[in-house]
């Protein structure tokens, strides 16, 4: 499987949010990654509104 085509910044943010190693994030299946990116976006939008 090929590593995901996401920026290093996005991978680090996901890694911190999910408390997972960066290597595991980079080799995550695309459909799961997309779901996690949506969750991250919702979380950040909620945090900014407060």
C-alpha positions as CSV (number, residue, x, y, z in Angstrom):
1,X,0.0,0.0,0.0
2,X,1.2,3.4,-0.9
3,X,1.5,6.2,1.8
4,X,-1.3,8.7,1.8
5,X,-1.0,12.0,-0.2
6,X,-1.6,14.4,2.7
7,X,0.6,17.2,4.0
8,X,3.0,16.6,6.9
9,X,1.1,19.2,8.9
10,X,-2.2,17.4,8.4
11,X,-0.6,14.1,9.4
12,X,0.8,15.6,12.6
13,X,-2.5,17.1,13.5
14,X,-4.3,13.8,13.0
15,X,-1.6,12.0,14.9
16,X,-2.0,14.3,17.9
17,X,-5.8,14.2,17.8
18,X,-6.1,10.5,17.4
19,X,-3.2,9.7,19.7
20,X,-1.7,7.4,17.1
21,X,1.8,7.1,15.8
22,X,2.5,9.1,12.6
23,X,3.5,5.9,10.7
24,X,0.1,4.4,11.4
25,X,-1.7,7.6,10.2
26,X,0.3,7.5,6.9
27,X,-0.7,3.9,6.2
28,X,-4.3,4.2,7.1
29,X,-6.9,3.2,4.4
30,X,-8.2,6.3,2.5
31,X,-11.8,5.9,3.5
32,X,-10.9,5.9,7.2
33,X,-8.6,8.8,6.7
34,X,-11.3,10.9,5.1
35,X,-13.7,10.1,8.0
36,X,-11.0,11.2,10.5
37,X,-10.3,14.4,8.6
38,X,-14.0,15.3,8.8
39,X,-14.0,14.6,12.5
40,X,-10.9,16.8,12.9
41,X,-12.5,19.6,10.9
42,X,-15.7,19.5,13.1
43,X,-13.6,19.4,16.2
44,X,-11.6,22.5,15.1
45,X,-14.7,24.4,14.1
46,X,-16.3,23.7,17.4
47,X,-13.2,24.8,19.3
48,X,-13.0,28.1,17.4
49,X,-16.6,29.0,18.1
50,X,-16.2,28.9,21.9
